[in-house]
């Protein structure tokens, strides 16, 4: 539980500077490898697909303003 809490705090601090896509990918990758261990290839694929899918839903479909970070997507 402590690692998950620390990951959530890190996510909150990194969201603005790194942007939604990168920060969400990193959070999910951490959760998929440390909290619920999966092979790193599976963790990368699931993290990328989930981060991209949520970005598409929130940004393109719902029109929500998400932090773009360095890339300003």
PLY file of the C-alpha trace (Angstrom):
ply
format ascii 1.0
element vertex 73
property float x
property float y
property float z
element edge 72
property int vertex1
property int vertex2
end_header
0.00 0.00 0.00
2.88 2.37 0.77
4.40 1.93 -2.71
1.04 2.64 -4.33
0.60 5.78 -2.22
4.11 6.99 -3.09
3.46 6.29 -6.77
0.26 8.35 -6.58
2.09 11.26 -4.95
4.85 11.11 -7.56
2.17 11.02 -10.28
0.58 14.18 -8.88
3.91 16.05 -8.82
5.04 14.89 -12.27
1.74 15.33 -14.09
2.20 18.99 -14.98
5.89 18.98 -16.00
5.84 15.67 -17.90
2.28 15.69 -19.19
-0.59 13.24 -18.97
0.63 10.63 -21.45
4.16 10.23 -20.11
3.20 10.37 -16.43
0.31 7.95 -16.85
2.54 5.55 -18.77
5.18 5.68 -16.01
2.61 5.15 -13.25
1.02 2.21 -15.01
4.40 0.68 -15.84
5.38 0.93 -12.18
2.10 -0.63 -11.06
2.33 -3.41 -13.65
5.93 -4.31 -12.76
6.21 -3.68 -9.02
2.73 -3.93 -7.54
1.25 -6.60 -9.83
4.30 -8.20 -11.45
4.07 -8.86 -15.16
6.75 -9.39 -17.78
8.29 -6.06 -18.82
7.09 -6.46 -22.42
3.54 -6.97 -21.21
3.87 -4.05 -18.80
5.14 -1.72 -21.56
2.36 -2.75 -23.95
-0.43 -2.48 -21.38
0.89 0.84 -20.05
1.17 2.37 -23.51
-2.24 1.14 -24.67
-4.01 2.22 -21.50
-2.37 5.66 -21.40
-3.16 6.25 -25.07
-6.74 4.98 -24.75
-7.47 7.21 -21.76
-5.89 10.19 -23.54
-8.09 9.57 -26.60
-11.24 9.28 -24.50
-10.60 12.31 -22.30
-8.88 14.64 -24.77
-10.44 13.85 -28.14
-13.84 12.40 -27.28
-14.76 14.36 -24.13
-12.66 17.48 -24.83
-11.05 17.57 -21.37
-7.99 19.81 -20.98
-5.10 17.52 -19.97
-1.56 18.57 -19.03
0.58 18.35 -22.15
3.96 18.62 -20.48
6.89 19.19 -22.78
5.01 18.04 -25.90
1.83 20.12 -25.37
-0.49 17.59 -27.07
0 1
1 2
2 3
3 4
4 5
5 6
6 7
7 8
8 9
9 10
10 11
11 12
12 13
13 14
14 15
15 16
16 17
17 18
18 19
19 20
20 21
21 22
22 23
23 24
24 25
25 26
26 27
27 28
28 29
29 30
30 31
31 32
32 33
33 34
34 35
35 36
36 37
37 38
38 39
39 40
40 41
41 42
42 43
43 44
44 45
45 46
46 47
47 48
48 49
49 50
50 51
51 52
52 53
53 54
54 55
55 56
56 57
57 58
58 59
59 60
60 61
61 62
62 63
63 64
64 65
65 66
66 67
67 68
68 69
69 70
70 71
71 72
